[in-house]
Amino acid sequence: MVNDKTSPFPKSKRITVQGSRPDIQVPMREITLAPTRRPDGTIVPNESLRVYDTSGPWGDPGFHKDVGSACNLA
């Protein structure tokens, strides 16, 4: 269970990478991986893993909209 309410994806951060043109920024999540313990006991660090972030503007910490304002509930 995730107790940190400030980050919906612990051990990750939202980043952007340049697309096929300089004006295209592709949202990604960079996930920090735990190190691997080998059978002989040595610890090997793992590189971060980047995955496509499908959360749209809701994943951007600078985006502050009320989801209810987009719906006509009256």
N, C-alpha and C positions, 0 to 999 in steps of 0.2 A: 504494500500500500504506500502511496506517495503522500508524505506529510508536508512537503514544501509546496505551498499554494502559489508561490510566485513564479514557479517554472513548471509547466505541465509535463515537460520532458527532462527529468533530472539527468545530469551528466551529458547534456547536449546544449548547443547554442545555435541560434539561427544565423546563417551567413548567406551571402550572395556570391555567385561566381559569374564571371562575364560569359555571355552567350556567344553566338556566332557573330554578333556585331557589338561594338562598344556601348550602344544604348540599350542593350538587352541584359538585364540582371536576373539570374535564375536563383530562386530561393532554395536553399539547402539546409539540412540539419547536420552539424558536425558532432558526432557522438564520440565521447571519450570512452575508450575500452579499457577494461581492467587488464593487468598484465597476466601472462600465461605462466603457470608453474609447470615446468617439465618434470618427467618422471625422476630425474636425478636431483630434483629439488631447486634447480636454478630458476630464476625468474627472468622472463623475457618480456620487455615492454611491447605493446601493440600500438600501431599507428591509429589515429582517429579514423572513423568511418564516416563518409559523407553520403547522405541519402537525400533524394528529392523531397522537399517540404510541400505537402499538398494543402496546408492549412490556409493558403491565400492570405489576404490582408489581416485575418484574425491572428496569424502567427507573428505579425510585426508588432513589437512592443510600442511603437509610436502610433499605432492605429487605435483610436478610442471611439468606438461607435456603440450605440445601443441597438442590440439586435431587434428589439421591439419597435424601434423607430422605422425599420425597413418594412414592417408589416402594417397593414391597415386593419387593426383589430376592432374598430368601432362598428 
